[in-house]
Amino acid sequence: MNLERQTVVVIGGSSGVGLEVVRRAARAGARVIAAARDGKKLNGELAEMGSDVRGAELNAGDRAALDAFYSEIGPVDHLVLTLSGGEGAGPFKSLDLNALRSGFEAKFWPQLHAAQASLASLRPGGSITFVTAVSARIARPGTAGLGAINGALEAMVGTLARELAPSRVNAVSPGVIDTAWWNRLPAEARAEVFDEQARTLPVGRVGRAEDVGHAVQFLMENGFVTGTVVECDGGLHLL
């Protein structure tokens, strides 16, 4: 299978993994619609990508806005959900549960709303790909909240794959990826995390957006994969 002349929608497409998926799908010949909350930033990133790539300003937490978005764009072959947030990390004993709630509001609920709202537009045999995180499956202190958010999404993948068949539902579960998500840390702390990962991961480096984008493209193109969570973490789940 290939993506040529298929319609790929990427929600959360203005940076990081989402932007890389937009680039890859465009290079593969797809018609790409990238949506993000910050329309100005998104359009700046898409400016040189050609007429088959367009952007849409969208708050995926607004169900009415999602419904209007899908109604406007028409049939969809593949939906990729890369929405994320930064809240929910920290030792459980001192974890701010209101911050964890905000983390669910930034990632879990928008991804779920965006997937559900797409169903009237998604062609039978198309695909939905969630982007979660390996925190859902590793017992690393300080990540219980993040694991809860991502684990909640991953727990739904298999059931949705059966319910929504013949459309396919999968997820990519990244590890530590060098994207703007890590800019919330001071530069020195970020460098320490990346150095530690490079020393301990079996692949000997942190991930790049291209690594995760490649995994997402595989799941869009391979019509025989569904109900699967692909770990793209450099072996972090093995440690």
N, C-alpha and C positions, 0 to 999 in steps of 0.2 A: 504494500500500500504506500501511497505518497500523499502529500497535502496539496498538490497542484490544483488550483481553482476551487479548493474547499474553503469554507468560511471558518476561521479560527477566532474566537473571542477570548481575550486575556483580560481578566479583571484584577487590577493591581499591576498594570503594565508600565508604570512610569519609571521604574528603577529596578536594580538587582535582578533577581531571577525572572520576574515578570517581563522586564524589558528584554532580557536575553531570549525568552521564549518568543516575543514579538519578532526579534531579529531573525531567529532561526526559521520561524514559520514563513516569514516574508521571503527569505532566501530559498525556501522550498517551494515557492510559487503559490502560497495561500493568499487569500484575501483576509486581511487581519484587521480586527477592530480591537483596539486597546482602550481600556477604560480605567480611570483613576480619579481620585478625589481632587487632585491638583491638576486642573486642566491646562494651565499655563506651562507647568513643568513638563507634562506629558507631551503637549504639542511641540515643545522645544526639542524633546528627544526624538520625535517622529519626523521632524522636518525634512530629513534627507532620505527617507525610506521609500519614497515613491507613492504613486497614486493608489496602489492596492493596500496601503496601510493608512488607517485613519484613527483618530482619537476621539474619545467622548468623555466629558467630565461627568463623573458619577459617584454618588455616595451609596455604596453597596449596603449600608445600614438602613437605607430608606426603601422600603418595599415598593411604595408607589413609584419611586424613581426607577427601580429595577424593572417593574412591569412596563413602564413607558419606554425604557431603553430597549428591551427585547421586542416590543411591538414595533418600534421604529426600524430595527436592523433586519428583521426578517429571519429566514431559516438559518440555523447554526449547525455546523458539522461537529465542531469541537469546542469545548469550554474548558479553560484553564483558570484556576482560582489560586492566586498567589497573595491574597490579602493577609496582612499580618499586623502585629502590634508588639510593643516592648514590655508590657506589664505582666507580672505574674512570677517573676524570678525571685529567688531568695530563700534562706533557711526557713523551714516550715514554722519553727517556734516563733519567729518574728515576722512571718509573712503577712503583709497587709492584704486581707481578704477582699477589701474593696478594690484594691489595685488588681487582684486576680480577677474579680468580676469585670473590671475594665478590659483586661486581657481577653476574656471571652467575648466581650462586646466588640472588640477590634478585629478578632480573627474568626472565632467559631461561628457566631451568629451571622456575620456578613457572608462568609463562605456558604453557609447553609441556605440563607435566603437567596443568594445568587444562583445556587444550584437548583433550588426548587422553582424559582421564578423562570428559569430557562426551559423548563420541560415542555412548555407549549411550543417552543421554537426549535428545540433540539430534534434533529432528524433521527428516525429509528436507525440504529446501527452507528450513531455518532458516539461521542465520548465526553465524559467529564473527568477532569484530573484535578484533584486537590493537591496543594502543596502544604505539607504538615511540618514535622520536625522529628528528629530522632530522640528528642527528649521524651517522646511517648513510650519509648521502649528501653531506656537505659536507667539504671538506678544511680544517678549521679546526684549527690547532695546539692541542694539549692535549686533543683529543677522540678520539684514536685508540682508546682503550679503550672509551669510551662508544659509538663508532661500531661497534666489533666486536660489542658486546652487541646493539644494535638492528639492525645489519645482518644478524646471524645469524637473527633473527626474520623480518625482511623478506624474506630470501632464500628462506624456506619458503612464503611466501604463495601464490605462483603454483602451485607444485606441490600444495599442500594443496587449493587451489581445484579442481584437476582430480581429485585423489584422492577428495575428499569430496563431489563433486557428486552430487545436485543442491543440497546445502547450499552456502552461499557462504562464502568466506573472504577477508577484507580486512584492511587495517591503516590506522590514522591515524598520521601521522608529524608530531608537533608540533615547533615551534621553541621559542623562549623564551616561556614561559607563566607569568604571575604567580600561582603557587600556592605552597603550603607547601614544595614540593621545594626552593625556593631559600632557605629559612630556614637551611639548613646554612651559608650564607655570613654573615659579619658584615653588619649593616644597611648600612654605608657601601659595602662591596664590592658588595652586591646592587643598591643604587641606581645605582652606576656601570655595572653591566652593563645594567640596564634603560634608563638614559639613553643609553648607546651604541647599544643596539638601536633605540630610538625615533628617534635621529638618522639611522641608516643604513638601516633597513628601508623598502622601498617603501611600506608602509602607514602608516608614521610612528608606530607604537606597538608595545608588546609585546602578546603575546596574553593572552587571558583564558580561564578554564576553559570559559566559555560557547561560545567559538569552537570549541574541540575537541569539546565535547559535541554541538554542532550537526552537526559532520562525522560523528561516530559515529552519531547518529540517522539521518542521510541514508543511511549504509551499511546500517543495519538495515532501513530502510523501502524502499529501492530494490532490488527483486528482480532487476534486470538488471545489477547491478554485482558482479563477483567477480574475485578474483585481482589486486586493485588496492591500491596504497598511495597514500592521499590525503595530500598534503603540506598541512599546516595551520600554516604557519610565517611568515606575513606577507611572504613573498618571500625568506627567509633563504637558501634553496637557490640563489637567483639571484646572490648576492654572491660 
